[in-house]
């Protein structure tokens, strides 16, 4: 999958994935969604973003997690 809105630059933000070269990390956007913010609230907080930036950040996060195998810990019932 190609991501046209996600940039990784070792000279910007320590090389973490950001939105379109802005200093807005993908993790920040995904975290805002996880905290219950909706698109409108995120766009208000970060006026440089557009709706497609948020959607691509979520797709990028999904693909990134899919590529790793994380052990699941059994919980006691």
Biopython code that builds the backbone (N, CA, C, O; Angstrom):
import numpy as np
from Bio.PDB.StructureBuilder import StructureBuilder

atoms = [
    (1, "UNK", "N", (0.847, -1.176, 0.000)),
    (1, "UNK", "CA", (0.000, 0.000, 0.000)),
    (1, "UNK", "C", (0.891, 1.237, 0.000)),
    (1, "UNK", "O", (1.884, 1.301, 0.724)),
    (2, "UNK", "N", (0.528, 2.201, -0.808)),
    (2, "UNK", "CA", (1.298, 3.431, -0.905)),
    (2, "UNK", "C", (0.645, 4.514, -0.056)),
    (2, "UNK", "O", (-0.575, 4.677, -0.069)),
    (3, "UNK", "N", (1.462, 5.242, 0.672)),
    (3, "UNK", "CA", (0.972, 6.321, 1.519)),
    (3, "UNK", "C", (1.539, 7.635, 0.999)),
    (3, "UNK", "O", (2.738, 7.886, 1.113)),
    (4, "UNK", "N", (0.690, 8.461, 0.437)),
    (4, "UNK", "CA", (1.147, 9.715, -0.148)),
    (4, "UNK", "C", (1.131, 10.862, 0.854)),
    (4, "UNK", "O", (1.719, 11.912, 0.594)),
    (5, "UNK", "N", (0.477, 10.684, 1.981)),
    (5, "UNK", "CA", (0.363, 11.748, 2.972)),
    (5, "UNK", "C", (1.226, 11.520, 4.202)),
    (5, "UNK", "O", (1.296, 12.379, 5.081)),
    (6, "UNK", "N", (1.881, 10.373, 4.272)),
    (6, "UNK", "CA", (2.729, 10.051, 5.416)),
    (6, "UNK", "C", (4.176, 10.240, 4.992)),
    (6, "UNK", "O", (4.609, 9.697, 3.975)),
    (7, "UNK", "N", (4.920, 11.011, 5.774)),
    (7, "UNK", "CA", (6.326, 11.250, 5.459)),
    (7, "UNK", "C", (7.201, 10.852, 6.644)),
    (7, "UNK", "O", (6.822, 10.986, 7.808)),
    (8, "UNK", "N", (8.372, 10.364, 6.301)),
    (8, "UNK", "CA", (9.368, 10.019, 7.319)),
    (8, "UNK", "C", (10.669, 10.671, 6.889)),
    (8, "UNK", "O", (11.224, 10.347, 5.840)),
    (9, "UNK", "N", (11.146, 11.590, 7.710)),
    (9, "UNK", "CA", (12.356, 12.348, 7.410)),
    (9, "UNK", "C", (13.241, 12.307, 8.645)),
    (9, "UNK", "O", (12.851, 12.799, 9.704)),
    (10, "UNK", "N", (14.417, 11.732, 8.523)),
    (10, "UNK", "CA", (15.302, 11.593, 9.681)),
    (10, "UNK", "C", (15.719, 12.945, 10.271)),
    (10, "UNK", "O", (16.178, 13.007, 11.411)),
    (11, "UNK", "N", (15.563, 14.009, 9.511)),
    (11, "UNK", "CA", (15.939, 15.345, 9.981)),
    (11, "UNK", "C", (14.759, 16.119, 10.568)),
    (11, "UNK", "O", (14.912, 17.266, 10.987)),
    (12, "UNK", "N", (13.605, 15.500, 10.595)),
    (12, "UNK", "CA", (12.416, 16.170, 11.120)),
    (12, "UNK", "C", (11.722, 15.233, 12.105)),
    (12, "UNK", "O", (11.398, 14.095, 11.766)),
    (13, "UNK", "N", (11.502, 15.706, 13.293)),
    (13, "UNK", "CA", (10.790, 14.952, 14.332)),
    (13, "UNK", "C", (11.447, 13.603, 14.623)),
    (13, "UNK", "O", (10.769, 12.640, 14.981)),
    (14, "UNK", "N", (12.752, 13.541, 14.471)),
    (14, "UNK", "CA", (13.479, 12.314, 14.789)),
    (14, "UNK", "C", (13.157, 11.139, 13.899)),
    (14, "UNK", "O", (13.421, 9.993, 14.263)),
    (15, "UNK", "N", (12.591, 11.404, 12.739)),
    (15, "UNK", "CA", (12.293, 10.329, 11.797)),
    (15, "UNK", "C", (10.993, 9.592, 12.058)),
    (15, "UNK", "O", (10.734, 8.560, 11.439)),
    (16, "UNK", "N", (10.169, 10.104, 12.963)),
    (16, "UNK", "CA", (8.894, 9.429, 13.197)),
    (16, "UNK", "C", (7.910, 9.784, 12.077)),
    (16, "UNK", "O", (7.992, 10.874, 11.511)),
    (17, "UNK", "N", (6.997, 8.892, 11.756)),
    (17, "UNK", "CA", (6.023, 9.153, 10.683)),
    (17, "UNK", "C", (5.145, 10.357, 11.011)),
    (17, "UNK", "O", (4.551, 10.437, 12.086)),
    (18, "UNK", "N", (5.078, 11.283, 10.070)),
    (18, "UNK", "CA", (4.287, 12.507, 10.237)),
    (18, "UNK", "C", (3.341, 12.672, 9.062)),
    (18, "UNK", "O", (3.431, 11.961, 8.062)),
    (19, "UNK", "N", (2.441, 13.617, 9.204)),
    (19, "UNK", "CA", (1.488, 13.923, 8.153)),
    (19, "UNK", "C", (2.086, 14.970, 7.215)),
    (19, "UNK", "O", (2.410, 16.075, 7.651)),
    (20, "UNK", "N", (2.236, 14.636, 5.938)),
    (20, "UNK", "CA", (2.651, 15.539, 4.866)),
    (20, "UNK", "C", (3.835, 16.441, 5.201)),
    (20, "UNK", "O", (3.846, 17.603, 4.796)),
    (21, "UNK", "N", (4.812, 15.948, 5.916)),
    (21, "UNK", "CA", (5.981, 16.753, 6.231)),
    (21, "UNK", "C", (5.742, 17.780, 7.320)),
    (21, "UNK", "O", (6.650, 18.531, 7.676)),
    (22, "UNK", "N", (4.540, 17.821, 7.848)),
    (22, "UNK", "CA", (4.235, 18.721, 8.955)),
    (22, "UNK", "C", (4.789, 18.114, 10.236)),
    (22, "UNK", "O", (5.146, 16.937, 10.258)),
    (23, "UNK", "N", (4.860, 18.869, 11.254)),
    (23, "UNK", "CA", (5.315, 18.342, 12.539)),
    (23, "UNK", "C", (4.129, 17.805, 13.343)),
    (23, "UNK", "O", (3.965, 18.093, 14.529)),
    (24, "UNK", "N", (3.329, 17.028, 12.661)),
    (24, "UNK", "CA", (2.165, 16.383, 13.283)),
    (24, "UNK", "C", (2.333, 14.880, 13.107)),
    (24, "UNK", "O", (2.076, 14.348, 12.027)),
    (25, "UNK", "N", (2.764, 14.192, 14.166)),
    (25, "UNK", "CA", (2.981, 12.748, 14.069)),
    (25, "UNK", "C", (1.694, 11.962, 13.827)),
    (25, "UNK", "O", (0.621, 12.329, 14.306)),
    (26, "UNK", "N", (1.828, 10.891, 13.086)),
    (26, "UNK", "CA", (0.711, 9.971, 12.875)),
    (26, "UNK", "C", (0.181, 9.508, 14.230)),
    (26, "UNK", "O", (-1.031, 9.422, 14.426)),
    (27, "UNK", "N", (1.081, 9.211, 15.161)),
    (27, "UNK", "CA", (0.679, 8.721, 16.480)),
    (27, "UNK", "C", (-0.198, 9.730, 17.212)),
    (27, "UNK", "O", (-1.093, 9.335, 17.959)),
    (28, "UNK", "N", (0.040, 11.010, 17.015)),
    (28, "UNK", "CA", (-0.785, 12.039, 17.654)),
    (28, "UNK", "C", (-2.212, 11.972, 17.133)),
    (28, "UNK", "O", (-3.168, 12.023, 17.907)),
    (29, "UNK", "N", (-2.348, 11.858, 15.829)),
    (29, "UNK", "CA", (-3.676, 11.798, 15.215)),
    (29, "UNK", "C", (-4.410, 10.525, 15.642)),
    (29, "UNK", "O", (-5.587, 10.574, 15.999)),
    (30, "UNK", "N", (-3.721, 9.401, 15.604)),
    (30, "UNK", "CA", (-4.341, 8.136, 16.006)),
    (30, "UNK", "C", (-4.712, 8.184, 17.490)),
    (30, "UNK", "O", (-5.769, 7.688, 17.882)),
    (31, "UNK", "N", (-3.859, 8.771, 18.302)),
    (31, "UNK", "CA", (-4.153, 8.908, 19.727)),
    (31, "UNK", "C", (-5.378, 9.762, 19.990)),
    (31, "UNK", "O", (-6.155, 9.477, 20.901)),
    (32, "UNK", "N", (-5.553, 10.805, 19.200)),
    (32, "UNK", "CA", (-6.731, 11.665, 19.352)),
    (32, "UNK", "C", (-8.009, 10.887, 19.047)),
    (32, "UNK", "O", (-9.017, 11.034, 19.737)),
    (33, "UNK", "N", (-7.954, 10.060, 18.009)),
    (33, "UNK", "CA", (-9.106, 9.203, 17.681)),
    (33, "UNK", "C", (-9.367, 8.240, 18.845)),
    (33, "UNK", "O", (-10.511, 8.053, 19.260)),
    (34, "UNK", "N", (-8.299, 7.636, 19.363)),
    (34, "UNK", "CA", (-8.440, 6.687, 20.474)),
    (34, "UNK", "C", (-9.022, 7.354, 21.713)),
    (34, "UNK", "O", (-9.724, 6.717, 22.498)),
    (35, "UNK", "N", (-8.728, 8.635, 21.886)),
    (35, "UNK", "CA", (-9.259, 9.376, 23.039)),
    (35, "UNK", "C", (-10.692, 9.848, 22.831)),
    (35, "UNK", "O", (-11.263, 10.503, 23.703)),
    (36, "UNK", "N", (-11.279, 9.516, 21.675)),
    (36, "UNK", "CA", (-12.679, 9.826, 21.441)),
    (36, "UNK", "C", (-12.947, 11.093, 20.643)),
    (36, "UNK", "O", (-14.101, 11.487, 20.478)),
    (37, "UNK", "N", (-11.898, 11.734, 20.149)),
    (37, "UNK", "CA", (-12.122, 12.938, 19.338)),
    (37, "UNK", "C", (-12.639, 12.544, 17.966)),
    (37, "UNK", "O", (-12.250, 11.507, 17.428)),
    (38, "UNK", "N", (-13.504, 13.353, 17.403)),
    (38, "UNK", "CA", (-13.996, 13.091, 16.056)),
    (38, "UNK", "C", (-13.197, 13.925, 15.051)),
    (38, "UNK", "O", (-12.378, 14.759, 15.438)),
    (39, "UNK", "N", (-13.443, 13.693, 13.767)),
    (39, "UNK", "CA", (-12.688, 14.390, 12.727)),
    (39, "UNK", "C", (-12.789, 15.903, 12.857)),
    (39, "UNK", "O", (-11.792, 16.612, 12.721)),
    (40, "UNK", "N", (-13.973, 16.385, 13.114)),
    (40, "UNK", "CA", (-14.185, 17.828, 13.214)),
    (40, "UNK", "C", (-13.330, 18.433, 14.335)),
    (40, "UNK", "O", (-12.737, 19.497, 14.158)),
    (41, "UNK", "N", (-13.269, 17.764, 15.466)),
    (41, "UNK", "CA", (-12.472, 18.252, 16.598)),
    (41, "UNK", "C", (-10.976, 18.240, 16.274)),
    (41, "UNK", "O", (-10.245, 19.163, 16.632)),
    (42, "UNK", "N", (-10.540, 17.193, 15.600)),
    (42, "UNK", "CA", (-9.120, 17.097, 15.225)),
    (42, "UNK", "C", (-8.762, 18.193, 14.227)),
    (42, "UNK", "O", (-7.719, 18.835, 14.350)),
    (43, "UNK", "N", (-9.619, 18.401, 13.249)),
    (43, "UNK", "CA", (-9.362, 19.434, 12.244)),
    (43, "UNK", "C", (-9.372, 20.832, 12.870)),
    (43, "UNK", "O", (-8.660, 21.722, 12.405)),
    (44, "UNK", "N", (-10.156, 21.024, 13.894)),
    (44, "UNK", "CA", (-10.163, 22.307, 14.602)),
    (44, "UNK", "C", (-8.863, 22.479, 15.394)),
    (44, "UNK", "O", (-8.294, 23.570, 15.435)),
    (45, "UNK", "N", (-8.400, 21.394, 16.022)),
    (45, "UNK", "CA", (-7.165, 21.450, 16.809)),
    (45, "UNK", "C", (-5.929, 21.616, 15.918)),
    (45, "UNK", "O", (-4.950, 22.250, 16.313)),
    (46, "UNK", "N", (-5.984, 21.043, 14.722)),
    (46, "UNK", "CA", (-4.867, 21.097, 13.767)),
    (46, "UNK", "C", (-5.394, 21.585, 12.415)),
    (46, "UNK", "O", (-5.669, 20.770, 11.534)),
    (47, "UNK", "N", (-5.537, 22.899, 12.239)),
    (47, "UNK", "CA", (-6.120, 23.443, 11.011)),
    (47, "UNK", "C", (-5.340, 23.111, 9.733)),
    (47, "UNK", "O", (-5.891, 23.216, 8.637)),
    (48, "UNK", "N", (-4.075, 22.715, 9.854)),
    (48, "UNK", "CA", (-3.295, 22.344, 8.669)),
    (48, "UNK", "C", (-3.688, 20.978, 8.113)),
    (48, "UNK", "O", (-3.330, 20.640, 6.985)),
    (49, "UNK", "N", (-4.416, 20.200, 8.895)),
    (49, "UNK", "CA", (-4.840, 18.878, 8.451)),
    (49, "UNK", "C", (-6.123, 18.957, 7.640)),
    (49, "UNK", "O", (-6.905, 19.899, 7.767)),
    (50, "UNK", "N", (-6.317, 17.949, 6.809)),
    (50, "UNK", "CA", (-7.577, 17.769, 6.093)),
    (50, "UNK", "C", (-8.079, 16.357, 6.391)),
    (50, "UNK", "O", (-7.348, 15.519, 6.918)),
    (51, "UNK", "N", (-9.321, 16.119, 6.049)),
    (51, "UNK", "CA", (-9.952, 14.834, 6.347)),
    (51, "UNK", "C", (-9.133, 13.642, 5.835)),
    (51, "UNK", "O", (-8.985, 12.645, 6.542)),
    (52, "UNK", "N", (-8.607, 13.740, 4.628)),
    (52, "UNK", "CA", (-7.828, 12.632, 4.063)),
    (52, "UNK", "C", (-6.560, 12.345, 4.861)),
    (52, "UNK", "O", (-6.084, 11.209, 4.869)),
    (53, "UNK", "N", (-6.007, 13.349, 5.531)),
    (53, "UNK", "CA", (-4.823, 13.127, 6.378)),
    (53, "UNK", "C", (-5.176, 12.192, 7.533)),
    (53, "UNK", "O", (-4.418, 11.278, 7.857)),
    (54, "UNK", "N", (-6.320, 12.425, 8.142)),
    (54, "UNK", "CA", (-6.748, 11.602, 9.272)),
    (54, "UNK", "C", (-6.991, 10.166, 8.823)),
    (54, "UNK", "O", (-6.570, 9.223, 9.492)),
    (55, "UNK", "N", (-7.654, 10.005, 7.717)),
    (55, "UNK", "CA", (-7.952, 8.660, 7.217)),
    (55, "UNK", "C", (-6.675, 7.903, 6.846)),
    (55, "UNK", "O", (-6.555, 6.709, 7.120)),
    (56, "UNK", "N", (-5.734, 8.595, 6.228)),
    (56, "UNK", "CA", (-4.496, 7.910, 5.867)),
    (56, "UNK", "C", (-3.664, 7.585, 7.102)),
    (56, "UNK", "O", (-2.980, 6.561, 7.126)),
    (57, "UNK", "N", (-3.706, 8.422, 8.112)),
    (57, "UNK", "CA", (-3.007, 8.126, 9.366)),
    (57, "UNK", "C", (-3.549, 6.838, 9.976)),
    (57, "UNK", "O", (-2.783, 6.011, 10.470)),
    (58, "UNK", "N", (-4.862, 6.669, 9.942)),
    (58, "UNK", "CA", (-5.462, 5.441, 10.477)),
    (58, "UNK", "C", (-5.089, 4.222, 9.637)),
    (58, "UNK", "O", (-4.799, 3.158, 10.183)),
    (59, "UNK", "N", (-5.095, 4.372, 8.312)),
    (59, "UNK", "CA", (-4.690, 3.255, 7.440)),
    (59, "UNK", "C", (-3.229, 2.887, 7.689)),
    (59, "UNK", "O", (-2.886, 1.706, 7.752)),
    (60, "UNK", "N", (-2.374, 3.892, 7.831)),
    (60, "UNK", "CA", (-0.952, 3.651, 8.081)),
    (60, "UNK", "C", (-0.774, 2.899, 9.401)),
    (60, "UNK", "O", (-0.010, 1.937, 9.475)),
    (61, "UNK", "N", (-1.479, 3.340, 10.434)),
    (61, "UNK", "CA", (-1.378, 2.672, 11.732)),
    (61, "UNK", "C", (-1.843, 1.225, 11.640)),
    (61, "UNK", "O", (-1.225, 0.336, 12.225)),
    (62, "UNK", "N", (-2.924, 0.984, 10.913)),
    (62, "UNK", "CA", (-3.440, -0.378, 10.765)),
    (62, "UNK", "C", (-2.433, -1.275, 10.063)),
    (62, "UNK", "O", (-2.208, -2.408, 10.489)),
    (63, "UNK", "N", (-1.832, -0.785, 9.002)),
    (63, "UNK", "CA", (-0.849, -1.581, 8.256)),
    (63, "UNK", "C", (0.392, -1.816, 9.111)),
    (63, "UNK", "O", (0.957, -2.909, 9.091)),
    (64, "UNK", "N", (0.816, -0.815, 9.852)),
    (64, "UNK", "CA", (2.001, -0.944, 10.700)),
    (64, "UNK", "C", (1.804, -2.014, 11.764)),
    (64, "UNK", "O", (2.701, -2.822, 12.003)),
    (65, "UNK", "N", (0.659, -2.027, 12.393)),
    (65, "UNK", "CA", (0.372, -3.018, 13.429)),
    (65, "UNK", "C", (0.231, -4.399, 12.811)),
    (65, "UNK", "O", (0.639, -5.393, 13.412)),
    (66, "UNK", "N", (-0.332, -4.468, 11.641)),
    (66, "UNK", "CA", (-0.538, -5.742, 10.965)),
    (66, "UNK", "C", (0.784, -6.432, 10.636)),
    (66, "UNK", "O", (0.840, -7.661, 10.587)),
    (67, "UNK", "N", (1.830, -5.672, 10.415)),
    (67, "UNK", "CA", (3.112, -6.227, 10.019)),
    (67, "UNK", "C", (3.895, -6.820, 11.179)),
    (67, "UNK", "O", (4.908, -7.482, 10.957)),
    (68, "UNK", "N", (3.460, -6.603, 12.391)),
    (68, "UNK", "CA", (4.186, -7.089, 13.562)),
    (68, "UNK", "C", (3.409, -8.217, 14.233)),
    (68, "UNK", "O", (2.180, -8.269, 14.186)),
    (69, "UNK", "N", (4.150, -9.101, 14.846)),
    (69, "UNK", "CA", (3.518, -10.148, 15.635)),
    (69, "UNK", "C", (3.739, -9.809, 17.096)),
    (69, "UNK", "O", (4.869, -9.822, 17.585)),
    (70, "UNK", "N", (2.667, -9.510, 17.779)),
    (70, "UNK", "CA", (2.746, -9.162, 19.183)),
    (70, "UNK", "C", (2.161, -10.295, 20.016)),
    (70, "UNK", "O", (1.068, -10.782, 19.730)),
    (71, "UNK", "N", (2.888, -10.713, 21.043)),
    (71, "UNK", "CA", (2.358, -11.791, 21.878)),
    (71, "UNK", "C", (1.167, -11.299, 22.703)),
    (71, "UNK", "O", (1.181, -10.195, 23.247)),
    (72, "UNK", "N", (0.155, -12.132, 22.782)),
    (72, "UNK", "CA", (-1.006, -11.820, 23.611)),
    (72, "UNK", "C", (-0.838, -12.543, 24.934)),
    (72, "UNK", "O", (-0.534, -13.735, 24.974)),
    (73, "UNK", "N", (-1.037, -11.815, 25.997)),
    (73, "UNK", "CA", (-0.907, -12.414, 27.319)),
    (73, "UNK", "C", (-2.251, -12.939, 27.775)),
    (73, "UNK", "O", (-3.266, -12.251, 27.660)),
    (74, "UNK", "N", (-2.260, -14.140, 28.286)),
    (74, "UNK", "CA", (-3.494, -14.725, 28.805)),
    (74, "UNK", "C", (-3.827, -14.032, 30.127)),
    (74, "UNK", "O", (-2.947, -13.789, 30.952)),
    (75, "UNK", "N", (-5.083, -13.727, 30.309)),
    (75, "UNK", "CA", (-5.508, -13.115, 31.569)),
    (75, "UNK", "C", (-6.208, -14.151, 32.413)),
    (75, "UNK", "O", (-6.880, -15.050, 31.908)),
    (76, "UNK", "N", (-6.038, -14.005, 33.687)),
    (76, "UNK", "CA", (-6.687, -14.938, 34.618)),
    (76, "UNK", "C", (-8.166, -14.604, 34.716)),
    (76, "UNK", "O", (-8.543, -13.436, 34.813)),
    (77, "UNK", "N", (-8.987, -15.620, 34.691)),
    (77, "UNK", "CA", (-10.438, -15.397, 34.766)),
    (77, "UNK", "C", (-10.915, -15.414, 36.180)),
    (77, "UNK", "O", (-12.108, -15.243, 36.430)),
]
sb = StructureBuilder()
sb.init_structure("model")
sb.init_model(0)
sb.init_chain("A")
sb.init_seg("    ")
for serial, (resi, resn, name, xyz) in enumerate(atoms, 1):
    if name == "N":
        sb.init_residue(resn, " ", resi, " ")
    sb.init_atom(name, np.array(xyz, "f"), 0.0, 1.0, " ", f" {name:<3s}", serial, name[0])
structure = sb.get_structure()
